[in-house]
Amino acid sequence: MSGDDAHYNVPSIDQSDRELPRNLRQTGDPGIEMLVSTRVRKSPFFDKSFNEEGAWRATVYNRVYHPRGLVEPEDGGAMVEYDALVNKVTLWDVAVERQIRVKGPDAEALTNYLITRDATEIEPMNGRYVILCNEDGGILNDPVLLRPEEDEFWFSISDSTLMQWIQGVNVGKDFDVEVDEIDVAPMQIQGPLSEDVMIDVVGEEVSDIPYYGLMDAEINGVDVLISQTGFSGEAGFEIYVKDATKYAEDVWDPVMASVKDHGGMQIAPGHHRRIAAGILSWGQDMDHETSPFQVNLGYHVPDDKDADYIGKEALEAQKEQIESGEYPFELKLVGLKMAGEPIRDYANDFYHISDPDTGEKCGYMTSPWWNPDLETNIGMGFVPAEKLQAETDALLNDEIYEEDLDIEFQVHLPDEYAEESGEPVFATVAEVPFKESVNPSAREQAKLNARQEAESDD
């Protein structure tokens, strides 16, 4: 081997603005066995997912075992689960979304200091998708934030330890709140028939919940909090089971029965569909060294939030640089449509990306998958910002995601997906989301509104 191929982490892919580079070695799946032990928590739904519904593989997410496959590969695997999600209804065990509660007289003030968006605009019994950043503007977590009471917020966290961070900020700034994880476990009901299932288990009033709205309810005599949210881009709800270590299975059983009555099933969280919706996954698409301006989350940095928050100075400086045409990062996440055989399962590695003009490896895929609706491989990946700037007039902010662009890259897929063994496939920069969500994000909705206004002007 020579050049980059002789080095396992590919020096030509510029990670110089990271303190801890990504491991880009292509090791594939070594076929290891997961050890189940008491070091990692079993969720209150563990027995239901693995012993009753037959989940056959797992990962660890927030130090909790997480089911990531219900249909065996020989029976169609993840794409059978995709079909159930987009055509019927599915139940997800997402107790890994640990609930960190901030409660007390200063709950709003602390929360507003932690998140980039304005917590004072979130009314009780509502929620919002938010990000928390460190002092350098790196994304620490991107939870769904719920406000069940005036003096209480729940951070429904993605896969990074957040409780100690919030506790540390609380101690350092001396806010008058209590911060702790609470005994609440969520499940998700996702798919076009999700509302029918929810009407079955809690009644017609569930239809009145707005997107990101909350509702108190009982299921099988157990207190739950319901939100109209989800990780799929499809219609969906989350059920937060209170006192979950006692009552999780009492809620699970009637919900699972209704899902099956409607022709649905339990599936792993729908990463194939969330990729199509442009929904990010912390740890894959971003981490604590990633700025929101690198990953289509620039709209989370407000122009009109007067209150201070962690990372504000760094983020506002980055925003000013970008608006002046000086992009401050080496790589930027974009959507890509790729050739090759259908990618029908999770990637074992960050697949390398090359510049076809030079043949040099210059970036990496974070979240690839086949989309049967679009009949192509799609995914998100980091590519050189310099190349994007040279080939498009769009500012390297959210504009870069507005439409398909005539910018080509090559993706080095494993041989099972490659068109020719050892040869990369061509990819082009694509509009994100690839497929519209049933409930568009704030950024998506702004784009849709702009398009509708342009069409009406015509």
N, C-alpha and C positions, 0 to 999 in steps of 0.2 A: 504494500500500500504506500501511497505517497500523499503529501499535502494534507488537506483536511481529513481525508479518509484514514490517515494514520493516527489521528487524535480522536479519542472517543467523544469529546464534547464540542468538536467542530468550531475552531477559533474564528472562522470567517463569518459566523453568525454573531453579530456584534451585540454582546451583552455587557458592554463596558459600563453602562449606567446602572448596573445592578451590583449590589454588594455580594449577593449570593446567586450566581447564575443558575439557570435551569439545567438539569441533567438531561442532555440531548442524546445520550448513547442509545442506540437501537438494540435493546435486549430482547424484545418480544415477550411472549408469555412462557416463563420457565416451567409452568405446570406445577406450581407449588400448592401445598395444602394450607388452608387457613387454620391456625390454632385457635380454638375457642377456650378461653380461660376467664378467670375472674378479674383480670386486669382491665378488660374491656366490658362495658355495661351491656346487658341484654335489655332491650326495650320492653315495656309492658305488653307489646304485641308480638314479642319474639316467638312464643309458642305457636301463635296463630299463623304467623308468616312462614315459619320454617317447618313446623311439625304438621300443621293442618293443611296449609295451602301449598306446601311443597317447594318453597324457595330453595334453589339448589346452589346458589352462590351468594357471597356477601362481600362487602367492603367494610371498612371502619370509617365512620363519619362522626365527628365530635365525640370520639371515644365511645361510640355505640355501634354495635353490629347493625349493618344496614343491608336488607335484601336487595340484590341487584339482578336477579333473574328468576322468573317463575316458570316460563315455558322453556323446556329443554331444546337445545339446538336441533336435534333430530326431528322435533315437532314444529320447527319454524322459528324458534327463539324470539329474539327481541322484536322482530318485525310482525309476529303474530300479536304481541303486546301492543305495538303501534296501531295495528288495525282496530283492536278493541278500544283504544284511547280515542281515535279520531272518528269512529263510527258508532260506538256504543257508550259504555261507561266503565270506569276503572276505579279500584280502591288501591291507595298507596299507604304503606306503613312508613311514615316520616317522623316517628318519635325522635329521630336523630336531630330534628330541629329543636334543640333544647330551648326552654323558655327562661330567659333571664329577666326577672322583674325588678323594676326601679319604682319604689313606692315611698311616698312621704310628701311633706310640704314643698320640697324643692324638686320634685320629680320632673316637672316641666323644664325647670332651669337647667338641671343636669343633662337631661335628654337633649335639649337645644344646644348645649355646649358640645355634646358628643357627635351629633349628626350634622351633615352639611346643609340639609334642607331645614325649613323653619318648623320646629315642633309646635310652636304656638298656634299654627294654622290647623293642627289635627284636633278635631273635636272629639270629646268622649264618644265611645262606641264607633270609632272609625280607625282605620289603619293607613299605612303608607309604606311603599318600598323605599328604603333609605340606604345610605352608605355612611360608614364611620371611617375616618382617615387618621393617620398619625400626623405628626408635626411636619413631615416632609410631603404630605399629600398622598401617601400610599394608602391603598384601600385595605382596611383591617377586617371588614366584614360588610356584607350587604343583606341585612335581615329584612323581613317584613316586621314593621313596628306597629304594635297594636296599642290602643289606648282604651282599655275597658272602663276606667274611672278617671275623674278629673285629676287625681293625684297618683295615678298608676299607669305605667307603660310596661309592655312585654316586648322584649327583643326576641323574635323567633329566628334564631341565628343560623347562618350558613356555617360551613366547615372550617371554623377557626376559633380558638379559645378566646372568648370575649369577656366572660364574667370577671376574670381577674383584672382586665384592663379597666372595666367600668368601676370596679371596686377601688382600684388604685387612683383613678381620677377623682372619685368621690372622697377618698381620704385626703388626697393632696389639696383639693379645693374646698373641703369642709362643707359640702352640701348636706342638707338635713333630709336624708333619704336612707332607706334600707335597700341593699342590692343583694340578690341571691337567686339561685335557680329554684324554680317551683315545680311541684309535682303535677305537671300538665304535659300530656302527650298528644300531638296532633296526628291526624290521618287526613289524607286528601281524597276527595271524590272528584274525578276529572273526566270530561268527555261530554258529548252533546246531550246525553240523557242524565247528566249529573243532577239537574234540577228536579227531574222526576223522582230520583232516589231520595233527595233531600225532602221533598214533599211527603214521601212515604214515611220517613222516620221522624220528621218534626212538624209537618203540616204546611198548609198553603202560605203562611206568613213568610216563609223563607224566600218566596219569590220577590218580596219587597226589599230584600237586602241589596243596596247598591254595591257597585264594584268597590272593594276595600271597606265596605261597611261591615258592622258586627251585629250579632244577635245572640242574646242569652236564650238557652233552650234546655229541655230535658230529653234524653234518649234512654228508654228503658229505666227510668227513674234516676238517671245520673245527670248531674249538672254539666253542661258543655257550653263552650263559646263557639259560635260559628262565624266564619268570615267568607266573603266571596272573593277568594284569592286562589292562587295555584302556580305551579312551576311548569305549565305545559303549553300555554298559548291557546288551549281549548277552554270552553266554559268549565267552571269548577268551583268547588268549595273546600274549605278546611274545617274540620271538627276538632276542637281543642278539648280533650277529655280532662276534667278536673279530678284530683285525687286519683290519678291514673294508675298508681301501683295497686290500688284496690279495685278500680272499676273499669279499667280499659277494655277488658274482654266483654263486659256487659254491654258496652257501646258497640264494640266491633261486630258482635254476632248479628244484631238486627240490620246493621248497615251492610255487612257482607251479604246477608240473605237478600236484601233489596237489590243490590248490585247484580247478583246472579239472576234474580227474577227478571231483570231488565236485559239479560243476555250478556252481562259484563263479567269481569274477573278481577282478581288482584294482579297487579303488574308491578315491576320495578319503576321508580320514578322515570318519566318519559324523556330521557335525554335526547332521543332522536327527534322528538317534537319541540323541545325547548330550543334546540339548535336552530330549527326552522324558524322559530319565533324570535331568534336573536337574543334569547335570555341567557345571561352569563352564569357560569358556575365558578364560585370562588375556589381557588386552588388549581383549576385548569386554565381558565381564561384570564385570571387576575390574581394578585396576591398583595402582600403588604408593600411590595416595591413597584406596584403598578399604579399609575395615576388614572383617575377617571377620564382624563382627556385622551388616554391611549385606547380606551375600550368602550367608546360610545356611551359614556356616562357623564359627559360634560354638562348635560342639563341639570345634573345634581349640584352643580356649583352655582348658586344664585347670585344675581346682580344686586338684589334688594334685601338681603339679610343683614341687618345692622348689627345684630348680636354677634359676639365673638364665638368661634368654635374651633376645635382642634384641627389644624391644617389650613385654616383660612388664609393666612398670609402667603403660604407656599402656593396654594391653589389659585389665588387671585393673581399672583405673579406669573404662574404658568399660563393662565388664561390671557393675560396681557401679551405675553410673548407670542402665543399662537395667533392672536388677532392681528399682531404686527407682522406675521409671516415668518416668525422664527420659531419653528417647532423644537421644543427642548428635549425630545427623546429620540433614541436611535430607532426604535421599532414602534409600529402601530398595528393594532388589531384591525383586520378587515374581514369581510365575508368573501368566500371563494366558492365558485362552482368548478368542480373537478371532473375530469375524465376518469376512466378506470372501471374496474368491476365494482359492483355495489358493495359498499362498506356497511355491513349489517350487524356490527357489534362494536363494543367499546375499543378504542385504540389503546394498545399496550404501551405506546411510546408517543412522544411529540414528533410526528413525522416531519422530516426536513423539507424546506422550501428552497428552491434555487431560482436565480435570475436567468431566464433563457438567453439573455443577451451576452452574458459572461460565462454561464455554466457554473458559477460559484454559489455555494450554499449560503443563504442570506437570511433565513427565517425559519419558522416552525409552526405547524398546525397545533391547535389546542383542542378543538372539538370537531372532528369529522364524522359524517354519517351519510348514509344513502337516504334520499327522500323520494318515496314512491309517487307522490303527487307531482313533483317536479321532474321525476325520472332522471335524476342526476345525483352524483355525490355533491354534498355541500359541506361547509364547515367554516370555522373561524380560525384565523392564524395571524401571527405577527410577521410583518414584512418591513423592509427598510423604509422609514419615513422619507428619506432622501429621494428614493425612486418614485414614491407617490407624488411628492412635490414636483418632481421633474416632468411628470406625465399627466398632471391634471391641474385645472385651474381652481378646483375646490380647496377651500381652507382645510387643513388637517384637523378639523373638529368634527362635529356631527354631520357636516355636509358630505363627507366622504362616503357615508352610508346611504345617500339619497337615491342612487340609481346604479345600474350596471355600468361598469367602466371598461374601456378597451385597454386594460392593463393586464399583461400576462405574467404568470409565474409557472414554475414547474413544481410538482409535489412528488416526493419520493415515497411512494406507498410500498408496503410489504408486497412480496411477490404474489400473494394470494389475491391482491386487488390490482396489481399492475397490469397494464396491457401487454407489456413485454418484460420478461424477467430482468430485474436490475435496472430498468429504465424508468425515469420519472414520467408522470402524466402532466398534461397541460391543464392550467387553471386560470380563470379570469376573476377579477375583482367584481363582486356582486352586491346588489342592494341588500340591506339588512333592515327589517327582517326579510328572510327569503319567502315566508308565507305569513300573511297577516294573522294577528291574534284576534280571538273573539273579543277580548277586552284589551284594546291597545294601551300601551304605556303612555305616559305624558308626552314623551318625545314622538312616539308613533302618531298620537292623536294630533299633535301640532303639525306634523307632516301631512296627515290626511286633510286637516282643515285648510292648509295652504294649497293643496291640490284642488280641493273643492272650490276654493275662492278663485283660483286660476281658471278652472273650467267654467265657472259662472261668468267670469270676465270675458271669456272667449264667446 
